[in-house]
Amino acid sequence: MWHTLRLGAFDLETTGVDVEQDRIVTAAVHGLGGGQPADPHDWFVNPGVDIPEEASKIHGITTEEAQAKGEPAPGAVDAIADTLAGYARQEALVVGHNVVYDLTLLDRELRRYSLPLLADRLGGSLLHVVDTRVLDTRAVPFRKRVSEKQGARQLITLAQFYGIAWDDGSAHGASYDAVIAARVAYRIGQLAHMRREDWPDHVRAQSRVSFAPFQNLTPGELHAAQIGWAEQQAAGLQKFFRRTDPQAVVDGSWPMRPWADKATEGES
């Protein structure tokens, strides 16, 4: 069963939310499960640019701290990608929450420093990804917002729904978020392979909840299915946004946003 295999839990904390421009501040790639000991890898990075106050409020790291304690970005970015590719070569599943953001931003950082891309590091292996946001949206499509400030698909919401302890003081740290995402993925896999009558009452009570689509899939099959689900989910979100903004666009690419070469895109 896919959730019992080795997992490479992955998360980034960054200078912002723009995958094309923002930079890595902290990163985590943790080997978990699969009958092997935990194998954590963490990085504290000097992004080479100022960290906006809005980002510092989320992950707690200031420009001054990153400059004083962080390692130079090119070497850190190279090591992050190499570690992630190493897990993929060992047939581990790369797991994260909304991991399309993290993988895309890592890709842009590699390009920024003219480093080998993730695909070039795989040595012929396939990258199999598990995105807890995509799986949860497929399983529980009609979950409502928890509150004005807490959305239906935030990692804290998933942790609460799937019965995983949450520590506000540790949240928004790359290591913590990576591990929580892996635990959520494992719990989703458990529910997919349990009888419905054995689910917790609050899970059964959700409207049109189903974990059946995740049953008995190989990592490759699960990866391929998420490509379609992510596209469908983006199309639904775009339709919703266009009620108020007719020009709204939601990119459904997964597990990575396509690269547009700014130097040549005007010619193509």
C-alpha positions as CSV (number, residue, x, y, z in Angstrom):
1,M,0.0,0.0,0.0
2,W,1.4,3.4,-1.0
3,H,1.1,5.0,2.4
4,T,3.3,2.4,4.0
5,L,6.2,3.0,1.6
6,R,9.2,5.3,2.3
7,L,8.1,8.9,2.3
8,G,10.3,12.0,1.5
9,A,8.5,14.7,3.4
10,F,9.3,18.1,1.8
11,D,8.5,21.7,2.7
12,L,10.0,25.2,2.1
13,E,9.6,28.5,4.0
14,T,10.3,31.4,1.6
15,T,10.4,35.1,1.2
16,G,6.9,35.2,-0.3
17,V,4.3,33.4,-2.4
18,D,5.5,34.2,-5.9
19,V,7.2,31.0,-7.2
20,E,8.9,33.0,-10.1
21,Q,10.5,35.6,-7.9
22,D,10.7,34.5,-4.2
23,R,13.5,32.6,-2.5
24,I,14.1,29.8,-0.1
25,V,14.7,30.7,3.6
26,T,14.4,27.3,5.2
27,A,13.9,23.8,3.8
28,A,13.2,20.3,5.0
29,V,13.5,16.9,3.4
30,H,12.7,14.2,5.9
31,G,12.8,10.5,5.2
32,L,10.0,8.8,7.1
33,G,8.2,5.4,7.3
34,G,8.8,2.4,5.1
35,G,10.1,0.4,8.1
36,Q,13.3,2.6,8.2
37,P,14.5,5.1,10.8
38,A,13.7,8.8,10.4
39,D,16.3,10.6,8.3
40,P,15.9,14.4,8.7
41,H,17.6,17.0,6.5
42,D,17.2,20.7,7.2
43,W,18.6,23.9,5.8
44,F,18.7,27.5,6.9
45,V,19.4,29.7,3.9
46,N,20.5,33.3,3.3
47,P,18.3,34.0,0.4
48,G,20.4,36.9,-0.8
49,V,17.5,39.3,-0.8
50,D,15.5,41.1,2.0
51,I,12.8,39.0,3.6
52,P,9.6,41.1,3.7
53,E,8.0,41.7,7.0
54,E,4.8,39.8,6.0
55,A,6.9,36.6,5.4
56,S,8.9,37.1,8.6
57,K,5.6,37.3,10.5
58,I,4.7,33.8,9.2
59,H,7.9,31.9,9.7
60,G,9.6,34.1,12.2
61,I,12.9,34.6,10.3
62,T,14.2,38.2,9.6
63,T,16.6,39.4,7.0
64,E,19.3,40.0,9.6
65,E,19.0,36.5,11.1
66,A,19.2,34.9,7.7
67,Q,22.2,36.9,6.7
68,A,24.0,36.1,10.0
69,K,23.1,32.4,10.3
70,G,22.0,31.2,6.8
71,E,24.2,29.3,4.4
72,P,24.7,30.8,0.9
73,A,21.7,30.0,-1.3
74,P,23.5,28.3,-4.3
75,G,25.0,25.6,-2.2
76,A,21.8,25.1,-0.1
77,V,19.6,24.9,-3.1
78,D,21.9,22.4,-4.7
79,A,21.9,20.2,-1.6
80,I,18.1,20.4,-1.2
81,A,17.5,19.2,-4.8
82,D,20.1,16.5,-4.5
83,T,18.6,15.2,-1.3
84,L,15.1,15.2,-2.7
85,A,16.3,13.4,-5.9
86,G,18.1,10.9,-3.7
87,Y,14.9,9.8,-2.1
88,A,13.2,9.6,-5.5
89,R,16.0,7.3,-6.7
90,Q,15.3,5.1,-3.7
91,E,11.6,4.9,-4.8
92,A,10.4,7.0,-1.9
93,L,7.3,9.2,-2.5
94,V,7.8,12.9,-2.2
95,V,5.1,14.2,0.1
96,G,4.0,17.8,0.9
97,H,1.0,20.0,1.3
98,N,0.3,22.1,-1.8
99,V,3.6,20.7,-2.9
100,V,3.3,22.1,-6.4
101,Y,4.3,25.4,-4.8
102,D,7.5,24.0,-3.2
103,L,8.6,22.0,-6.2
104,T,8.0,24.9,-8.6
105,L,9.9,27.4,-6.4
106,L,12.8,24.9,-6.0
107,D,12.9,24.6,-9.8
108,R,13.1,28.3,-10.2
109,E,15.9,28.5,-7.6
110,L,17.9,25.9,-9.5
111,R,17.5,27.8,-12.7
112,R,18.4,31.0,-11.0
113,Y,21.8,29.6,-10.0
114,S,22.3,27.5,-13.2
115,L,22.2,24.3,-11.3
116,P,21.1,20.9,-12.6
117,L,17.3,20.6,-12.5
118,L,15.5,18.0,-10.4
119,A,14.7,15.8,-13.4
120,D,18.4,15.8,-14.4
121,R,19.3,14.3,-11.0
122,L,16.9,11.4,-11.0
123,G,19.2,9.0,-12.9
124,G,16.3,7.5,-14.9
125,S,14.1,7.1,-11.8
126,L,10.6,8.6,-11.7
127,L,9.4,11.3,-9.3
128,H,6.3,10.1,-7.6
129,V,4.6,12.9,-5.6
130,V,1.8,12.9,-3.0
131,D,0.0,16.2,-2.4
132,T,-2.1,16.2,0.7
133,R,-4.1,19.2,-0.5
134,V,-5.0,17.4,-3.8
135,L,-5.9,14.2,-2.0
136,D,-8.0,15.9,0.7
137,T,-9.9,18.0,-1.8
138,R,-10.7,14.8,-3.7
139,A,-11.7,12.9,-0.6
140,V,-13.7,15.7,1.2
141,P,-14.9,18.0,-1.5
142,F,-17.4,20.0,0.5
143,R,-15.6,20.8,3.7
144,K,-16.5,24.3,4.9
145,R,-14.1,26.9,6.3
146,V,-13.3,26.4,10.0
147,S,-13.5,30.2,10.6
148,E,-13.0,33.5,9.0
149,K,-9.2,33.1,9.5
150,Q,-8.9,29.3,8.9
151,G,-9.6,27.9,5.5
152,A,-10.9,24.5,4.6
153,R,-7.6,23.3,3.1
154,Q,-5.0,24.7,5.3
155,L,-2.5,22.2,6.8
156,I,-3.8,22.9,10.3
157,T,-7.3,22.1,9.2
158,L,-6.2,18.8,7.7
159,A,-4.3,18.0,10.9
160,Q,-7.4,18.6,13.0
161,F,-9.6,16.6,10.7
162,Y,-7.4,13.6,10.5
163,G,-6.7,13.5,14.2
164,I,-3.0,14.7,14.2
165,A,-1.8,16.9,17.1
166,W,-1.0,20.4,16.1
167,D,1.4,22.8,17.8
168,D,0.9,26.5,16.8
169,G,4.3,27.4,18.1
170,S,6.1,25.0,15.7
171,A,3.8,25.5,12.7
172,H,5.2,27.3,9.6
173,G,8.6,25.8,10.2
174,A,9.7,23.7,7.2
175,S,10.5,20.6,9.3
176,Y,7.3,20.7,11.3
177,D,5.1,21.3,8.2
178,A,6.8,18.6,6.2
179,V,6.3,16.0,9.0
180,I,2.7,16.9,9.5
181,A,2.0,16.6,5.8
182,A,3.5,13.1,5.8
183,R,1.3,12.2,8.8
184,V,-1.8,13.5,7.0
185,A,-0.8,11.5,3.9
186,Y,-0.4,8.3,6.0
187,R,-3.8,8.9,7.6
188,I,-5.5,9.4,4.3
189,G,-3.9,6.1,3.1
190,Q,-5.1,4.3,6.2
191,L,-8.7,5.6,5.8
192,A,-8.6,4.5,2.1
193,H,-7.9,0.9,3.1
194,M,-10.3,0.8,6.1
195,R,-14.0,-0.1,6.1
196,R,-16.2,2.9,6.1
197,E,-17.9,1.8,9.3
198,D,-14.5,2.0,11.0
199,W,-13.9,5.7,10.1
200,P,-14.3,8.2,12.9
201,D,-17.8,9.6,13.2
202,H,-16.8,13.2,12.1
203,V,-15.2,11.8,9.0
204,R,-18.4,9.8,8.0
205,A,-20.5,12.8,8.7
206,Q,-18.8,14.9,5.9
207,S,-20.9,15.4,2.8
208,R,-20.0,13.0,-0.1
209,V,-16.7,11.9,1.6
210,S,-14.8,9.1,-0.2
211,F,-11.4,7.7,0.1
212,A,-12.0,4.9,-2.3
213,P,-10.2,6.6,-5.2
214,F,-6.9,6.0,-3.3
215,Q,-7.3,2.3,-2.7
216,N,-4.7,-0.2,-3.9
217,L,-2.9,2.2,-6.2
218,T,0.8,2.0,-7.0
219,P,2.8,5.2,-6.5
220,G,2.8,5.8,-10.3
221,E,-1.0,5.3,-10.5
222,L,-1.6,7.7,-7.5
223,H,0.7,10.3,-9.1
224,A,-1.1,10.1,-12.4
225,A,-4.5,10.4,-10.8
226,Q,-3.5,13.5,-8.9
227,I,-2.6,15.2,-12.2
228,G,-6.2,14.9,-13.3
229,W,-7.6,15.7,-9.9
230,A,-5.5,18.9,-9.6
231,E,-6.6,20.0,-13.0
232,Q,-10.3,19.5,-12.1
233,Q,-9.9,21.2,-8.8
234,A,-8.3,24.2,-10.4
235,A,-11.0,24.5,-13.0
236,G,-13.7,24.5,-10.2
237,L,-11.8,27.1,-8.3
238,Q,-11.4,29.3,-11.4
239,K,-15.1,29.0,-12.1
240,F,-15.8,30.2,-8.5
241,F,-13.4,33.1,-8.8
242,R,-14.9,34.2,-12.1
243,R,-18.2,35.0,-10.4
244,T,-16.5,38.2,-9.2
245,D,-13.5,38.5,-11.5
246,P,-14.2,37.4,-15.1
247,Q,-10.4,37.3,-15.9
248,A,-9.4,35.1,-13.0
249,V,-7.1,32.2,-13.9
250,V,-6.1,29.3,-11.7
251,D,-3.2,27.2,-13.0
252,G,-4.0,23.5,-12.7
253,S,-0.5,22.3,-13.6
254,W,0.8,19.6,-11.2
255,P,3.1,18.7,-9.6
256,M,5.1,21.7,-11.0
257,R,4.2,24.8,-12.9
258,P,5.7,24.9,-16.4
259,W,8.7,27.1,-16.9
260,A,8.4,30.0,-19.3
261,D,11.7,31.3,-20.5
262,K,11.3,35.1,-20.2
263,A,14.0,35.7,-22.6
264,T,12.3,33.9,-25.5
265,E,8.6,33.6,-24.6
266,G,7.9,36.8,-26.6
267,E,9.2,35.1,-29.7
268,S,7.2,31.9,-29.3
